[in-house]
Amino acid sequence: MYSWKYILIAVTILAIKAAGQSNPYSNGWKQLDDYYNIRDTITEARKTWMADNGNGTFTNPIFYDEFSDPDIIRVGNDYFLTGTTMHAMPGLPVLHSKDLVNWEFLGYACNKLDLGPEFRLENGKDIYGQGIWAPCLRFNNGKFYIFSNVNKKKTQLFTANNPAGPWGHSHMKVSLHDLSVLFDDDGKVYVVWGYDEIKMAELNNDLTDIRPGTEKTIIPKGSGAGEGSHFYKINGKYYIVMANWDPVCYQVCARADKPYGPYKLRLMCTENFGLGTGWRLAYAGKEGQFDLVPPRKNFVGCVTLHQGGIVQTQTGEWWGFSMMDHNSIGRLFCLSPVTWKEGWPFTGLPGNLTRAPLTWVKPNTGFTSKPEAPYNRSDNFSGARLKPVWQWNHVPSDKNWSLTERKGYLCLRSLPAENFWHARNSLTQRAIGPESFATTELDAEGLTEGDIAGLALLNYPYAWIGIVQNSGSFEVQQFDDRTNKLERKKINTPQVWLRVHCNFDDEFAWFSYSTDGKKFLPLGEKFIMVFQLKTFQGVRFALFNFNVKGIEGGTAAFNDFVVYEPRPFGLTKPIPYGQTITFTNLADSSVLVNWKDFLRPVPLNSQLAKGAASHFKVIDKGRGRVALQSETDGGFVSVIDKGRMSEVRIGKNEGRKASTFQWEDMQRGDLMLMSLKTHRYLFADPHAGSLCSAGSPGTRPDRRDGSCFVWTESIK
């Protein structure tokens, strides 16, 4: 297995070679090693993904692990967030923030949702892809409410006086798909729900049912409406923000002067952050039969920001929150500035409506929060309770697991199951991107015949690495649900360390094991992680123990669980402030140069590409913004007028917005530069030889449209 450090080194050198240049580092390997030694030290203090870059900006996603169907409210100076948890228990996490970027975990609104054997993985039944979804979070008259639909059941209502709990739980008398509730100024309570055909009604005083005679269709079928409604009253008008998945996911907004309409619709968001579709499950027939579709990088195949709403800060700013189907890691929670135009909210900045920056200035809420993450992912199981990052796969059997049976261990006593998919008491947490390693230490001495215990990737298809005991001897096994391959390796000890390495850029995972905790040996082939709608969740790490002989078996004792993230930064490389660099177009390997005081791409073999004309010094403008100073004459790259072709010049006088660009690290070794004047991106038309513009709305998934660049330190 190769560490990200050497992968990035290889990518850098390959990019340089593709551009026809020699390695720009005279001691390139040493310099990159030194850089990563520094970053490794920094990572010790920042061990998990945080969106806050520490310089006044944030980088999407807010969490690099699944947080789907988000809903946010502001109560005074505080923001609260919840989202879908499907079949995982406990469910409905409630998070708190002061700045919309850094969040702390408060608690779960639902400890257990046990509505039958399928919720407990009993009698061959399950609720994969069902359970709690699309919650609506609201606050009214001192009380917090979460409304959430549950498949084949009535809509569930959770209430609390304190968002940290305790939460009460009741059932409504109706089942409303993707509902959203509005407590109106006149005391009436409205609810909207549905897909394509959107309905509205009033709720009764105790919020248990619809008032008779109030249900109406407010947006008829075929009008362009979607689902996942978020209902607001803003400045006397009524707004419904929705997601539509046909033909690809995008966000729309409906507006009316009265609650029941008539409503008009506008497109609100089309941003995809340059992400293409990864591995997809095209068809799920019988269990264990999988037809996978390989990644596609075309624009149409990607999934944009969708399913979310809007929120206003205390200072008057508006922000959009959405999820994005980010392939096998799951649906990620993202934050975007919102611009109002002619009474309509649009995702994005004034010069680039419906598109959103990957990196932007943090919301102005009047509060400053230190960078933090809501969860500590590693666990030595020494606490009295499981850390809140853990969730059970379905409702657990409490008598079959313990943190006290053996101090410092999680003990899982096996229950009968034909395979991991049906195994009860599998303890899970969301895998985290863009890359992560999960390692657990397992004592298998207490296993009995038929037990299989270990570490899994819970997905559809799934994969695991585990240990079995057979007549006193032990064997490590690795199983791939897609290929149905089982790899075996005998070991001479019941103590084993199990590891899985997940890279969500290419969506491959590798399993390995160790008998000393130091030297890890690979087992099995690389596993393909896929995005699928069977579980409606991304890949999850799981600790498990089940028995294939149909009995309650022995105990697996997990001593430790450690998650390591080699890339927990929105900036994969520090912005090279004060350095002189060269920009290479990712699309055609052309080089940006100062040509007669115009910014122009030239071929690699051009003399201009090899000299001072291609050298630009990076000037720190604060909050992740830069100015680019030409080494040729000291002028600054500046955008004039509307930033059309030939309107990116090299100016003698540095303007405030005209010569300032937001540096956007695209997290794959490339970057984009957003002009603060146009809110669009620097663009060099591939293979055209034309002058540069600052008019690109954003990149496409293949990153070869002319708006993505690779930078290297200039050779002098």
Stockholm file with secondary structure:
# STOCKHOLM 1.0

chainA/1-716         MYSWKYILIAVTILAIKAAGQSNPYSNGWKQLDDYYNIRDTITEARKTWMADNGNGTFTNPIFYDEFSDPDIIRVGNDYFLTGTTMHAMPGLPVLHSKDLVNWEFLGYACNKLDLGPEFRLENGKDIYGQGIWAPCLRFNNGKFYIFSNVNKKKTQLFTANNPAGPWGHSHMKVSLHDLSVLFDDDGKVYVVWGYDEIKMAELNNDLTDIRPGTEKTIIPKGSGAGEGSHFYKINGKYYIVMANWDPVCYQVCARADKPYGPYKLRLMCTENFGLGTGWRLAYAGKEGQFDLVPPRKNFVGCVTLHQGGIVQTQTGEWWGFSMMDHNSIGRLFCLSPVTWKEGWPFTGLPGNLTRAPLTWVKPNTGFTSKPEAPYNRSDNFSGARLKPVWQWNHVPSDKNWSLTERKGYLCLRSLPAENFWHARNSLTQRAIGPESFATTELDAEGLTEGDIAGLALLNYPYAWIGIVQNSGSFEVQQFDDRTNKLERKKINTPQVWLRVHCNFDDEFAWFSYSTDGKKFLPLGEKFIMVFQLKTFQGVRFALFNFNVKGIEGGTAAFNDFVVYEPRPFGLTKPIPYGQTITFTNLADSSVLVNWKDFLRPVPLNSQLAKGAASHFKVIDKGRGRVALQSETDGGFVSVIDKGRMSEVRIGKNEGRKASTFQWEDMQRGDLMLMSLKTHRYLFADPHAGSLCSAGSPGTRPDRRDGSCFVWTESIK
#=GR chainA/1-716 SS CCCHHHHHHHHHHHHHHHTTCCCSCTTHHHHHHHHHHHHHHHHHHCCSCCSBCSSSEEESCSSSSCCCSCEEEEETTEEEEECCCBTEESEEEEEEESSSSSEEEEEEEESCCCCSGGGGTCTTCCCTTCSEEEEEEEEETTEEEEEEEETTSCCEEEEESSTTSCCEEEECSSCCTTCEEEECTTSCEEEEECSSSEEEEEBCTTSSSBCTTCCEEEECTTSSCCEEEEEEEETTEEEEEEEECSSSCEEEEEEESSTTCCCEEEEEECCCTTCCBCCEEEEECSTTCEEEECCBCSSTTSCCSEEEEEEECTTSCEEEEEEEECGGGCEEEEEEEEEEETTEEEESCTTSTTCCCSEEECCCCSCCCCCCCSCCCCBCSCSSSCCTTCEEESSCCGGGEESSSSTTCEEEECEECSSGGGCTTCEEEECCSSEEEEEEEEECTTCCTTEEEEEEEESSSCEEEEEEEETTEEEEEEEETTTTEEEEEEESCSEEEEEEEEETTTTEEEEEEESSSSCCEECSCCEECCBCSSSSSCCEEEEEEEETTSSCCCEEEEEEEEEECSCCCSSSSCCCTTCEEEEEETTTCCEEEEETTEEEEECTTSHHHHSGGGCEEEEEEETTEEEEEETTTSCEEEECTTCCTTCEEEESSCCTTTTCEEEEECSSSCEEEEETTTSSEEECCTTTCCCCEEEECCCCTTSCSSSCEEEEECCC
#=GC SS_cons         CCCHHHHHHHHHHHHHHHTTCCCSCTTHHHHHHHHHHHHHHHHHHCCSCCSBCSSSEEESCSSSSCCCSCEEEEETTEEEEECCCBTEESEEEEEEESSSSSEEEEEEEESCCCCSGGGGTCTTCCCTTCSEEEEEEEEETTEEEEEEEETTSCCEEEEESSTTSCCEEEECSSCCTTCEEEECTTSCEEEEECSSSEEEEEBCTTSSSBCTTCCEEEECTTSSCCEEEEEEEETTEEEEEEEECSSSCEEEEEEESSTTCCCEEEEEECCCTTCCBCCEEEEECSTTCEEEECCBCSSTTSCCSEEEEEEECTTSCEEEEEEEECGGGCEEEEEEEEEEETTEEEESCTTSTTCCCSEEECCCCSCCCCCCCSCCCCBCSCSSSCCTTCEEESSCCGGGEESSSSTTCEEEECEECSSGGGCTTCEEEECCSSEEEEEEEEECTTCCTTEEEEEEEESSSCEEEEEEEETTEEEEEEEETTTTEEEEEEESCSEEEEEEEEETTTTEEEEEEESSSSCCEECSCCEECCBCSSSSSCCEEEEEEEETTSSCCCEEEEEEEEEECSCCCSSSSCCCTTCEEEEEETTTCCEEEEETTEEEEECTTSHHHHSGGGCEEEEEEETTEEEEEETTTSCEEEECTTCCTTCEEEESSCCTTTTCEEEEECSSSCEEEEETTTSSEEECCTTTCCCCEEEECCCCTTSCSSSCEEEEECCC
//
